[in-house]
Amino acid sequence: MISWLLSIPRPIKKLIMLLVDSTLLVLILFISFSMRLGYWYFPDSNLLWLILGSPIIAIPIFVRFGLYRAVVRYIGFNALWAVVQAVSLYALVWGIFSFMTAIEGLPRSVILINWILSILIIGGIRISARWFLIKNKVTFDDRAHDNRKVALVYGAGSAGIQLVSALEHSYEYKLVGFIDDSKELQGSHIRGLSVYSAEDIKNTIDKYKIDEVLIAMPSVPRSKQHAIIEQLEEYLVLVRILPGVAELAEGKVNVADLRKVSVEDLLGRDPVAPNKKFLSKNITNKVVMVTGAGGSIGSEICRQIILLKPKTLILYELSELALYQIDQELASVGVDVYPVLGSTNNKNRLIQVLERFKVNTIYHAAAYKHVPIVEFNNTEGVNNNVFGTLSAAQAAISAKVDTFVLISTDKAVRPTNTMGATKRCAEQILQALSATQKTTIFTMVRFGNVLGSSGSVIPLFTQQIKAGGPITITDENIIRYFMTIPEAVELVIQAGAMATGGEVFVLNMGEPVRIVDLAKKMIHLSGLEVKDKVYPNGDIELKYTGLRPGEKLFEELLIGDNVKGTDNPLIMRAEEKSLTWSELDLVLQELNRAIVDCDQEKLRNLLFQIVPDFKPQCKISDILYRDTQ
């Protein structure tokens, strides 16, 4: 029956409501007279026609106030207020009309009684219909949708209440209550749901067999959300979370806003407010170029640069597809954006571009960064990361660029692979060139893994969980630092503005994370269980594959202990020794000949000279070198 009622065409539903209201209005007037006189009253013909004709007065008013536009099962306060206004106007008009017709024996109090009863009955019938439809629809849905998820809402504040309101009509969830830390709210009822203590969450989850916990606390710091997520991790429930306050425009909460807990939530890092002066110093009203503009880091640099209103932005990229994608994304931002195809090894083209646009600032993000790929392609890795940086730096000096910022990596510290060694070489080049001239300020910013970048383990783990496992981890003891791409880029821009020449800036990456712990958290917070010897019937298995060529168990950010703070607590300035340009230039010439000759052994020995801390964890594994053995 409920299904049939809900399927009736809208015009028919309006007609039914109109007929019900008309009948009720007539009955209400009969009741009003009877209540006033104290007995069942049946009027004479003149007054009878006035009572029977009441719908003629009321219905146009009800239509004007939108009483038949509201969907009964979703009716809210605004619709009920419209009922009060419409009924009040109707009662007043009917009373005036009754006195104007000079009908004798009409008690004035009947008008007041009619008004009160009409509000109660016309409004009440709608509330009752709403309750009946929702209650029976839920019962109907329980039978038709037996797979609905049983859920708790964590947070009984305004966002939690709005979320419950949005989910009342959901086919997906069956809500059983709130969880809240507030002692004042615990034990109370909100929107018909009990508020349970956060301290007793285990019993609540077990009692109601909870499938999901929906965190609706968008205004609390990320560290607090992290603590809640840590608390929920031990239970076999899927955890979803509402986005931040800024994303909940006008206080509206939609079911679609719910998302699974991300790695950003697991890290629990509270952002530090940026220094706007440092953000704008090298960008606002200036010509800026980003090399590697289509990569994961380069593209985010471009996005944040656009927000800081540069005069012109040059996108320099070797990959045509990557360049096309970032250019299309930034096509209508109100800033002059020029997509330029080119290799950073082509110094003449770089000089021509820099001089043509009179570039003020360069962010050098172009690099090969995937450790195993570079390990199997040594010569190309060195050519791109070392000599690409050298060409870009020399072009910057030639074109009198003000600032050159290198995007470096923690793998440059005591490197164990070719990629890390090439990035330390790139740092050495900038440090040496910085000491030989004052035209261009060279600086570099070193940080660890960024979430969501190409090659990151996070998208891989997410995909593997979705596929049912296994999750592949290189080593049980491997640890990494993590930071979000937007946060890292924001700090890179600020660090670049602090530079005076030759500094190595290091970003505070927070506490290191064990990759195996991260994988387990992602499994648990997806409502699944790790499959191992303790839980052989678990859902997702962890598979250890062994360290890849050149891969470290842990990464470092500093070569020495000589580090100083800056105006931003997340940015440190490291003082590190480097070669002079005269020492470095001779080795670079030999390194270039080794690349041309594809002499892998000579190439590695020269890297040892430039980077004495280079301790490769594997033998030379370049594809061409292996084929000649």
VOGU-3710 file (C-alpha; in Angstrom, 3 decimals, decimal comma):
1> miswllsipr> 0,000/0,000/0,000  2,813/2,406/0,923  4,535/1,682/-2,353  1,242/2,316/-4,182  0,651/5,609/-2,355  4,129/6,837/-3,162  3,712/5,896/-6,821  0,488/7,916/-7,319  1,021/10,775/-9,810  1,645/14,137/-8,168
11> pikklimllv> -1,520/15,862/-9,543  -3,697/13,056/-8,108  -1,988/13,429/-4,726  -2,735/17,170/-4,751  -6,388/16,500/-5,580  -6,671/13,993/-2,710  -5,145/16,505/-0,288  -7,521/19,201/-1,518  -10,580/16,965/-0,994  -9,368/15,901/2,474
21> dstllvlilf> -8,811/19,546/3,495  -12,257/20,558/2,197  -13,959/17,795/4,171  -11,972/18,608/7,314  -12,788/22,338/7,095  -16,518/21,609/7,039  -16,259/19,117/9,942  -14,149/21,582/11,950  -16,890/24,231/11,681  -19,545/21,769/12,830
31> isfsmrlgyw> -17,314/20,818/15,765  -16,600/24,498/16,562  -20,314/25,329/16,858  -20,983/22,187/18,904  -18,098/22,925/21,309  -19,319/26,510/21,788  -22,963/25,543/22,394  -22,279/22,400/24,389  -24,349/20,055/22,283  -24,256/18,610/18,755
41> yfpdsnllwl> -25,405/21,517/16,641  -26,882/21,347/13,157  -27,455/24,839/11,690  -30,316/26,114/9,608  -30,081/26,466/5,865  -28,431/29,919/5,721  -25,647/29,054/8,164  -25,363/25,573/6,662  -24,468/27,038/3,283  -21,874/29,256/4,964
51> ilgspiiaip> -20,271/26,206/6,609  -20,395/24,067/3,464  -18,947/26,956/1,458  -15,904/27,387/3,738  -13,602/25,433/1,360  -14,387/27,995/-1,332  -12,701/30,602/0,897  -9,944/28,384/2,260  -8,682/26,430/-0,750  -7,518/29,448/-2,853
61> ifvrfglyra> -5,691/30,754/0,236  -4,095/27,352/0,840  -3,011/27,163/-2,792  -1,527/30,665/-2,590  0,523/29,726/0,478  1,879/26,589/-1,225  0,226/23,985/0,994  -0,145/21,657/-1,992  3,403/22,116/-3,263  5,031/20,602/-0,177
71> vvryigfnal> 5,848/16,870/-0,312  4,103/15,475/2,775  6,741/12,901/3,731  9,442/15,610/3,664  7,401/18,355/5,307  9,351/20,573/7,677  9,048/23,678/9,848  8,705/26,102/6,927  5,773/24,133/5,512  4,053/24,024/8,933
81> wavvqavsly> 4,535/27,777/9,333  2,856/28,203/5,937  -0,072/26,129/7,290  -0,407/28,443/10,306  -0,357/31,555/8,095  -2,817/30,139/5,564  -5,273/28,881/8,214  -5,092/32,156/10,127  -5,950/34,154/7,037  -8,755/31,759/6,132
91> alvwgifsfm> -10,289/31,917/9,653  -10,155/35,702/9,600  -11,733/35,992/6,126  -14,436/33,431/6,987  -15,289/35,308/10,220  -15,506/38,652/8,469  -17,617/37,173/5,697  -19,942/35,530/8,262  -20,594/38,810/10,065  -21,051/40,646/6,771
101> taieglprsv> -23,833/38,242/5,830  -25,532/39,306/9,132  -26,384/35,755/10,150  -28,057/35,854/13,517  -26,914/33,575/16,305  -23,265/33,332/15,225  -21,144/33,315/18,423  -17,905/35,237/17,990  -15,949/32,597/19,885  -16,734/30,143/17,084
111> ilinwilsil> -14,267/32,054/14,915  -11,497/31,579/17,503  -12,318/27,900/18,013  -12,422/27,359/14,246  -8,999/28,992/13,909  -7,379/26,868/16,639  -8,937/23,588/15,491  -8,073/24,279/11,852  -4,404/24,832/12,709  -4,289/21,703/14,856
121> iiggirisar> -6,158/19,462/12,436  -4,920/20,770/9,046  -1,324/20,867/10,345  -1,725/17,692/12,391  -3,045/15,646/9,503  0,105/16,530/7,548  2,434/15,659/10,414  0,558/12,398/10,957  0,739/11,551/7,264  4,466/12,300/7,263
131> wfliknkvtf> 5,027/10,067/10,307  2,857/7,296/8,838  4,560/7,343/5,457  8,086/7,468/6,876  7,463/4,830/9,537  5,762/2,435/7,179  8,147/3,245/4,374  11,060/2,379/6,663  9,316/-0,895/7,563  8,709/-1,489/3,876
141> ddrahdnrkv> 12,336/-0,599/3,132  13,527/-2,950/5,874  11,871/-5,770/4,007  12,864/-4,555/0,549  16,387/-3,502/1,538  17,613/-6,046/4,062  21,198/-5,045/3,302  20,893/-1,564/4,818  23,933/-0,681/6,912  23,439/-0,181/10,643
151> alvygagsag> 25,203/3,044/11,550  26,115/5,349/14,421  26,703/9,082/14,004  29,743/10,274/15,942  28,951/13,846/16,993  25,560/15,086/18,195  26,213/18,699/17,179  24,553/20,654/14,384  26,409/18,758/11,613  25,414/15,401/13,139
161> iqlvsalehs> 21,773/16,450/13,437  21,736/17,678/9,827  23,314/14,413/8,719  20,647/12,391/10,538  17,976/14,535/8,887  19,510/13,830/5,478  19,750/10,100/6,169  16,195/9,672/7,472  15,029/8,927/3,950  18,080/6,922/2,920
171> yeyklvgfid> 17,883/3,417/1,477  21,512/2,898/2,527  21,562/3,438/6,289  19,617/2,469/9,384  20,664/4,862/12,145  20,554/3,643/15,732  21,974/6,612/17,634  24,649/9,218/18,279  28,038/8,934/19,955  29,244/12,066/21,754
181> dskelqgshi> 31,872/13,079/24,309  29,571/15,610/25,998  28,316/14,400/29,377  25,353/16,790/29,068  24,114/15,120/25,875  24,730/11,505/26,852  21,511/9,702/27,745  19,319/12,249/25,957  17,382/11,784/22,708  17,850/13,844/19,556
191> rglsvysaed> 15,531/13,368/16,598  14,340/10,162/18,215  17,862/8,705/18,533  19,705/8,020/21,783  23,033/9,693/22,530  25,616/7,178/23,782  28,897/7,762/25,580  32,120/7,653/23,583  33,663/5,736/26,471  31,108/2,958/26,010
201> ikntidkyki> 31,403/2,752/22,238  32,530/-0,897/22,248  29,334/-2,075/23,951  27,214/0,093/21,658  28,893/-1,331/18,537  28,521/-4,893/19,792  24,915/-4,451/20,993  23,561/-3,049/17,733  25,983/-4,890/15,418  27,137/-1,623/13,892
211> devliampsv> 28,417/-1,706/10,304  29,524/1,911/9,924  30,389/4,905/12,094  29,783/8,296/10,473  31,972/11,032/11,964  30,095/14,348/11,816  32,485/16,721/13,567  33,777/18,974/10,753  34,792/21,855/13,008  37,150/19,971/15,341
221> prskqhaiie> 40,920/20,020/14,688  42,343/17,229/12,560  44,262/15,961/15,593  40,955/15,399/17,403  39,507/13,606/14,383  42,676/11,504/14,284  42,162/10,521/17,947  38,582/9,439/17,172  39,750/7,418/14,163  42,424/5,758/16,306
231> qleeylvlvr> 39,699/4,871/18,828  37,517/3,310/16,127  40,305/1,414/14,389  40,138/-1,604/16,681  36,491/-2,299/15,813  35,345/-4,050/12,666  33,409/-1,062/11,300  33,710/1,085/8,215  34,443/4,684/9,174  33,192/7,588/7,087
241> ilpgvaelae> 33,711/11,269/7,756  32,164/14,590/6,778  34,447/17,151/5,119  35,620/20,361/6,790  33,414/23,284/7,719  34,524/25,291/4,694  33,114/22,603/2,414  29,733/22,485/4,142  28,380/25,619/2,503  25,475/27,260/4,311
251> gkvnvadlrk> 25,360/24,425/6,827  23,865/21,995/4,312  24,880/18,385/4,801  24,328/15,809/2,072  24,758/12,065/2,167  27,152/12,489/-0,761  29,446/14,549/1,488  30,326/11,420/3,468  33,650/9,936/2,455  35,845/7,141/3,647
261> vsvedllgrd> 38,602/8,080/6,060  41,612/9,256/4,074  45,281/8,949/4,869  45,289/12,670/5,671  42,876/11,865/8,496  45,093/9,004/9,663  48,136/11,289/9,866  46,221/13,721/12,085  48,358/16,752/11,151  46,825/20,124/11,988
271> pvapnkkfls> 47,777/22,659/9,292  49,917/25,680/10,198  48,570/28,964/8,868  50,830/30,154/6,016  52,679/33,452/6,036  50,934/35,365/3,248  53,955/37,625/2,763  56,144/34,638/1,901  53,465/33,106/-0,300  53,169/36,157/-2,521
281> knitnkvvmv> 56,780/37,424/-2,530  58,050/35,472/-5,566  54,719/35,070/-7,358  52,198/37,918/-7,133  52,423/40,181/-10,221  55,505/38,271/-11,392  56,296/35,968/-14,294  56,681/32,425/-12,979  57,778/29,238/-14,749  57,278/25,675/-13,490
291> tgaggsigse> 59,324/22,889/-15,038  57,685/19,478/-14,915  54,396/21,393/-14,746  52,311/18,324/-15,574  53,615/16,096/-12,775  51,901/15,499/-9,453  54,033/18,088/-7,623  54,435/20,471/-10,561  50,715/20,606/-11,303  49,879/21,409/-7,666
301> icrqiillkp> 52,513/24,159/-7,686  50,760/25,592/-10,735  47,359/25,481/-9,016  48,624/27,319/-5,967  50,569/29,841/-8,044  47,381/30,746/-9,925  45,634/31,579/-6,636  48,446/34,033/-5,819  47,794/36,082/-8,980  51,018/35,970/-11,000
311> ktlilyelse> 51,400/38,218/-14,007  52,132/35,213/-16,232  52,568/31,477/-15,672  54,756/29,386/-17,982  54,080/25,634/-17,997  57,277/23,871/-19,120  56,798/20,146/-19,668  58,313/17,310/-21,711  55,142/15,174/-21,812  52,605/16,483/-24,333
321> lalyqidqel> 49,677/14,733/-22,593  50,602/16,013/-19,125  51,069/19,532/-20,513  47,694/19,413/-22,275  45,911/18,280/-19,106  47,295/20,985/-16,803  46,835/23,634/-19,487  43,171/22,666/-19,915  42,662/22,729/-16,147  44,042/26,271/-15,914
331> asvgvdvypv> 42,530/27,536/-19,162  39,957/29,932/-17,666  41,597/31,229/-14,503  42,038/34,868/-15,519  45,844/34,646/-15,711  48,014/34,462/-18,841  49,105/30,810/-19,007  51,471/29,560/-21,716  52,064/25,811/-22,280  55,609/25,197/-23,526
341> lgstnnknrl> 56,846/21,797/-24,684  60,488/21,179/-23,993  63,198/19,230/-22,235  65,152/20,769/-19,380  68,266/19,378/-21,072  67,692/21,813/-23,963  69,464/24,844/-22,491  69,068/27,040/-25,574  65,300/26,576/-25,597  65,161/27,316/-21,876
351> iqvlerfkvn> 67,127/30,551/-22,359  64,860/31,594/-25,234  61,711/30,960/-23,165  63,080/32,712/-20,062  64,201/35,774/-22,052  61,028/35,902/-24,165  58,750/36,078/-21,119  61,236/37,797/-18,759  60,713/35,134/-16,094  61,260/36,197/-12,462
361> tiyhaaaykh> 60,857/32,874/-10,616  61,454/29,229/-11,559  60,133/26,209/-9,642  62,155/23,253/-10,931  59,981/20,166/-10,384  61,058/18,252/-13,502  62,697/14,976/-12,493  62,589/11,225/-12,832  61,707/10,137/-9,282  60,631/6,473/-9,328
371> vpivefnnte> 63,474/4,625/-7,650  63,207/1,242/-9,455  62,690/2,870/-12,874  65,756/5,100/-12,506  67,742/2,137/-11,152  67,045/0,246/-14,385  67,715/3,347/-16,532  70,746/4,905/-14,888  72,041/7,018/-17,742  68,673/8,628/-18,475
381> gvnnnvfgtl> 68,042/9,228/-14,784  71,392/11,004/-14,373  70,993/12,904/-17,637  67,553/14,226/-16,706  67,965/14,866/-12,990  71,563/16,116/-12,971  72,130/17,737/-16,347  68,521/18,867/-16,669  68,990/20,799/-13,439  72,376/22,133/-14,592
391> saaqaaisak> 70,891/23,364/-17,909  67,943/25,011/-16,160  70,210/26,681/-13,579  72,645/28,011/-16,189  69,748/29,238/-18,328  68,349/31,054/-15,287  71,670/32,839/-14,736  71,913/33,753/-18,421  68,355/35,157/-18,469  68,838/36,964/-15,119
401> vdtfvlistd> 66,040/35,081/-13,325  65,618/36,328/-9,748  64,859/33,060/-7,908  65,321/29,375/-8,732  63,735/26,787/-6,378  64,626/23,099/-6,742  62,100/20,518/-5,574  64,319/17,933/-3,868  63,679/14,784/-1,846  64,636/13,048/1,391
411> kavrptntmg> 66,170/10,334/-0,799  69,032/12,773/-1,483  70,224/12,261/2,120  72,804/9,446/2,335  71,294/7,985/-0,861  71,095/4,250/-1,412  69,880/4,460/-5,010  70,725/6,274/-8,213  67,666/8,521/-8,055  68,612/9,826/-4,608
421> atkrcaeqil> 72,198/10,342/-5,722  71,075/12,353/-8,750  68,946/14,629/-6,554  71,892/15,229/-4,214  73,996/16,025/-7,313  71,330/18,546/-8,351  71,493/20,136/-4,896  75,310/20,323/-5,113  75,077/22,039/-8,514  72,830/24,771/-7,156
431> qalsatqktt> 74,943/25,226/-4,039  78,093/25,566/-6,154  76,531/27,963/-8,675  75,083/30,032/-5,860  78,603/30,718/-4,571  79,905/31,855/-7,992  77,361/34,566/-8,847  74,764/36,916/-7,351  72,366/37,202/-10,321  70,046/34,367/-9,337
441> iftmvrfgnv> 69,113/33,147/-5,859  69,326/29,359/-5,896  67,660/27,324/-3,179  66,271/23,837/-2,713  63,456/22,361/-0,635  63,763/18,782/0,566  60,801/16,706/1,754  59,542/13,120/1,958  56,652/11,259/0,397  53,561/13,170/-0,603
451> lgssgsvipl> 50,158/11,549/-0,525  48,573/10,868/-3,877  51,667/11,550/-5,971  52,422/9,202/-8,826  54,039/6,090/-7,398  52,672/6,654/-3,885  51,693/3,523/-1,950  48,347/5,013/-0,902  46,503/4,751/-4,245  48,037/1,287/-4,662
461> ftqqikaggp> 46,775/0,128/-1,246  43,317/1,576/-1,945  43,137/-0,279/-5,251  44,357/-3,533/-3,676  41,783/-3,334/-0,854  39,048/-2,688/-3,398  40,195/-5,775/-5,347  40,103/-7,928/-2,218  43,856/-8,007/-1,664  46,523/-8,912/-1,111
471> ititdeniir> 48,254/-5,670/-0,094  51,876/-5,816/-1,194  54,509/-4,338/1,152  58,215/-4,479/0,476  59,304/-5,012/4,100  57,568/-5,313/7,467  59,875/-2,691/9,027  59,851/-0,073/6,274  58,896/3,445/7,442  58,188/6,667/5,564
481> yfmtipeave> 57,340/10,309/6,182  54,115/11,561/4,612  52,649/14,951/3,756  49,770/16,030/1,527  50,682/17,521/-1,847  48,920/20,877/-1,186  50,628/21,263/2,205  54,054/20,391/0,771  53,670/22,825/-2,125  52,482/25,637/0,131
491> lviqagamat> 55,590/25,151/2,269  57,822/24,966/-0,826  56,544/28,363/-1,980  57,127/29,896/1,458  60,594/28,367/1,776  61,596/29,691/-1,629  60,669/33,201/-0,508  62,942/32,889/2,574  66,002/32,076/0,482  69,083/34,282/0,275
501> ggevfvlnmg> 71,118/31,821/-1,808  72,422/28,264/-1,512  70,223/27,107/1,380  68,726/23,673/1,755  65,285/23,959/3,313  63,857/20,869/4,973  60,144/20,421/5,660  58,985/19,065/9,005  57,221/15,903/7,907  55,951/15,004/11,377
511> epvrivdlak> 56,333/11,521/12,789  57,424/8,676/10,483  54,798/6,050/9,686  55,337/2,293/9,481  53,932/1,260/6,114  52,559/-2,006/7,508  50,678/-0,083/10,239  49,291/2,263/7,601  48,076/-0,693/5,525  46,391/-2,281/8,556
521> kmihlsglev> 44,657/0,998/9,450  43,327/1,326/5,895  41,992/-2,240/6,056  40,350/-1,815/9,473  38,769/1,531/8,644  37,293/-0,004/5,508  35,327/-2,337/7,805  37,556/-5,311/6,958  39,945/-7,553/8,879  43,576/-8,426/8,168
531> kdkvypngdi> 43,997/-12,030/7,106  46,903/-13,607/8,979  47,757/-16,524/11,282  45,696/-15,019/14,117  42,685/-14,354/11,850  42,874/-16,945/9,050  39,329/-16,032/7,973  40,171/-12,343/7,592  39,491/-10,347/4,428  42,775/-8,823/3,203
541> elkytglrpg> 46,156/-10,528/3,316  49,472/-8,666/3,686  52,151/-9,925/1,311  55,818/-8,966/1,773  57,738/-8,753/-1,501  61,195/-7,623/-0,341  62,950/-4,290/-0,809  63,206/-3,131/-4,399  66,591/-2,245/-5,918  67,959/0,829/-4,124
551> eklfeellig> 65,070/1,100/-1,648  65,743/2,128/1,973  64,012/0,862/5,085  63,769/4,456/6,294  64,379/7,920/4,869  66,256/10,875/6,390  65,837/14,596/5,850  69,173/15,924/7,137  72,756/15,047/6,266  74,166/16,639/9,424
561> dnvkgtdnpl> 72,903/18,168/12,655  73,426/21,799/11,665  69,831/22,931/11,266  68,081/26,175/12,177  64,441/27,154/12,487  62,599/29,705/10,366  59,501/31,864/10,739  57,440/28,762/9,919  57,750/25,869/12,421  57,327/23,380/9,562
571> imraeekslt> 60,310/24,750/7,601  63,917/24,275/8,743  67,112/25,663/7,226  69,949/23,125/6,928  73,608/24,090/6,609  75,346/21,382/4,583  78,801/21,136/2,997  79,102/21,121/-0,781  81,722/21,015/-3,498  83,021/24,195/-5,127
581> wseldlvlqe> 82,111/24,819/-8,754  85,704/24,220/-9,915  85,698/20,810/-8,183  82,252/19,909/-9,444  82,650/21,091/-13,040  85,430/18,630/-13,886  83,497/15,672/-12,505  80,321/16,720/-14,351  82,241/16,768/-17,647  83,417/13,206/-17,005
591> lnraivdcdq> 79,884/12,220/-15,961  78,487/13,543/-19,218  81,007/11,467/-21,224  80,037/8,362/-19,219  76,402/8,947/-20,202  77,293/9,342/-23,881  79,410/6,163/-23,762  76,810/4,348/-21,635  79,632/3,444/-19,273  77,684/2,278/-16,232
601> eklrnllfqi> 80,639/1,515/-13,973  82,305/4,872/-14,640  78,978/6,628/-14,103  78,577/5,037/-10,681  82,145/5,820/-9,646  81,672/9,478/-10,592  78,485/9,626/-8,529  80,580/8,426/-5,586  82,885/11,416/-6,112  80,074/13,950/-6,125
611> vpdfkpqcki> 78,089/12,265/-3,364  80,527/10,581/-0,928  77,584/9,385/1,198  76,159/7,385/-1,728  75,868/3,783/-0,515  74,004/1,782/-3,183  72,050/-1,163/-1,836  72,255/-3,110/-5,075  74,663/-3,768/-7,893  74,387/-1,873/-11,154
621> sdilyrdtq> 71,067/-2,963/-12,636  70,705/-0,756/-15,691  68,850/-2,662/-18,411  71,620/-2,203/-21,007  74,344/-3,024/-18,514  72,665/-6,311/-17,544  72,280/-7,325/-21,183  76,034/-7,065/-21,784  77,049/-9,387/-18,917
//
